[in-house]
Amino acid sequence: MVADEQLLNEVRAVLHDEVADVTAPAALLSTVRARVRRRRTRRWLVAVPVAAAVVAVLAVVVLTPPEETPPTAQHSPTPTAQHPPTTTVEHHPVNLAHAAERTASALDAVLDNVIYESATVTKGDKYSEPGQAALYERWLAADGTTFRLRVTIDGDPVVDLSRDTVADVFVDYSTGTYRAFPGVEPNAPEYDDVWTPAEIQESLKNGTLTVVGPGDPVNGKPTILLHRDTRKAEVPLNLWVDAETYLPVRWEWEQANSTPFDVTYLPPTPENVANLTAVIPPGFTEAK
């Protein structure tokens, strides 16, 4: 295409210079006209595909529906860190008379059991210093004939005592000695620091122990709270019974510095009955 333009320009220059006197040869003019026609034809042929392409693109743009833009992902707002809700105790109404009746009835089924009670004392007392974790364990024959108390600190026994109608034994691990006394009557009043099932039933019957209403959970289980009103010389007491079994699961004197005891009822197997008697370790001597 550049060569055609140069040729045409040269012809025009020649004609311009000699237009007055010289007539261009016929062959030259024919060649020029032929080449001009070819150049215009080529331009038209090139223009047609380009125009067609442009039209096609426009048609695609106009006729083809725009591709749907995928919706922006809707992210839920990041939840604010939730602190666990404060534990609240849901108390359900308690039929007081029904609860008292069910408790008395449930105790009938454990009159031959071994009652196991435990509490951990950290404030210091007769056998431990403040800050020490002293484990108090008590075993009681449900009929009140035998009672045992053992105190340990960090798994080491401190004292171990038991009393029944045959003997009253006190083992002192700090001195490596023990003392033995004659037996005492079952559940003697001066040793009445535990409650037998029969005593609880009697107190429900005579009204000194009454159902208050829902109690706080004990070991994650709902309870019913019972309270013992006492005479002036006695100490008030709170008793929690399982809301399903109606058996006592915890009790506590209502006085300063008291520690609640958790309660479990054990079948009277030989192993459980053996726990009712204090163990005198080999080598311990009897104190006189």
Residue pairs with C-beta under 8 A, 6 or more apart in sequence:
1 39
1 42
4 35
4 36
4 38
4 39
7 32
7 35
8 32
8 35
8 36
11 24
11 28
11 32
14 24
15 24
89 214
89 216
89 217
91 213
91 214
92 214
92 222
93 214
94 211
94 213
94 214
94 224
96 210
96 211
96 213
97 211
99 211
99 224
99 241
99 246
100 204
100 210
100 211
100 226
102 246
103 200
103 204
103 211
103 224
103 226
103 241
103 246
103 247
103 248
104 200
104 201
104 204
104 205
105 246
106 241
106 245
106 246
106 247
107 197
107 198
107 200
107 201
107 247
108 197
110 142
110 197
110 247
110 265
111 142
111 143
111 197
111 198
112 142
112 143
112 268
113 142
113 265
113 266
113 267
113 268
114 139
114 140
114 141
114 142
114 265
114 266
114 267
114 268
114 272
114 273
114 275
114 276
115 139
115 140
115 141
115 142
115 194
115 196
115 197
115 263
115 264
115 265
115 266
116 137
116 138
116 139
116 263
116 264
116 265
116 266
116 275
117 137
117 138
117 139
117 140
117 194
117 261
117 262
117 263
117 264
118 135
118 136
118 137
118 138
118 261
118 262
119 135
119 136
119 259
119 260
119 261
119 262
120 133
120 134
120 135
120 136
120 259
121 128
121 133
121 134
121 136
121 259
122 130
122 131
122 132
122 133
122 134
123 130
123 257
123 259
124 130
124 131
124 132
125 134
127 134
127 151
127 153
127 158
127 159
128 134
128 151
128 153
128 158
132 153
132 154
133 153
133 154
134 151
134 152
134 153
134 158
135 151
135 152
135 153
136 149
136 150
136 151
136 259
136 261
137 149
137 150
137 151
137 152
138 147
138 148
138 149
138 150
138 194
138 261
139 146
139 147
139 148
139 272
139 275
139 276
140 146
140 147
140 148
140 194
140 196
140 276
141 147
141 164
141 276
142 196
142 197
142 265
143 186
143 196
143 198
144 186
144 187
144 196
144 198
144 199
145 164
145 165
145 186
145 187
146 162
146 163
146 164
146 276
146 277
147 162
147 163
147 164
147 187
147 191
147 194
147 276
148 160
148 161
148 162
148 163
148 275
148 276
148 277
148 278
149 159
149 160
149 161
149 162
150 157
150 159
150 160
150 161
150 278
151 157
151 158
151 159
151 160
152 158
156 173
157 171
157 173
158 173
158 174
159 170
159 171
159 172
159 173
160 170
160 171
160 173
160 278
160 279
161 168
161 169
161 170
161 171
161 278
162 168
162 169
162 276
162 277
162 278
163 169
163 183
163 184
163 191
164 183
164 184
164 186
164 276
164 277
165 183
165 184
165 185
165 186
166 183
167 180
167 181
167 182
167 183
168 180
168 181
168 182
168 183
168 184
169 178
169 179
169 180
169 181
169 277
169 278
169 280
170 178
170 179
170 180
170 181
170 278
171 177
171 178
171 278
171 279
171 280
171 281
171 284
172 178
172 179
172 287
173 281
175 287
176 283
176 284
176 285
177 284
177 285
177 286
177 287
178 280
178 284
178 285
178 286
178 287
179 286
179 287
180 286
184 191
187 194
187 196
187 199
195 237
195 239
195 248
195 251
200 209
200 239
200 248
203 209
203 228
204 210
204 226
208 228
208 229
208 230
209 226
209 227
209 228
209 239
210 226
210 227
210 228
210 229
211 224
211 225
211 226
212 225
212 226
212 227
213 224
213 225
214 222
214 223
214 224
214 225
214 243
215 222
215 223
215 224
215 225
215 240
216 223
216 225
216 240
217 223
218 240
218 242
218 249
218 250
218 262
219 249
219 262
221 242
221 243
221 244
221 249
222 242
222 243
222 244
223 240
223 241
223 242
223 243
223 249
223 250
224 240
224 241
224 243
224 246
225 238
225 239
225 240
226 238
226 239
226 240
226 241
227 236
227 237
227 238
227 239
227 254
228 236
228 237
228 238
228 239
229 236
230 236
230 237
235 253
235 254
235 255
236 253
236 254
236 255
237 251
237 252
237 253
237 254
238 251
238 252
238 254
239 248
239 250
239 251
240 248
240 249
240 250
240 251
241 247
241 248
241 249
242 248
242 249
247 263
247 265
248 263
249 262
249 263
249 264
250 260
250 261
250 262
250 263
251 260
251 261
251 263
252 258
252 259
252 260
252 261
266 272
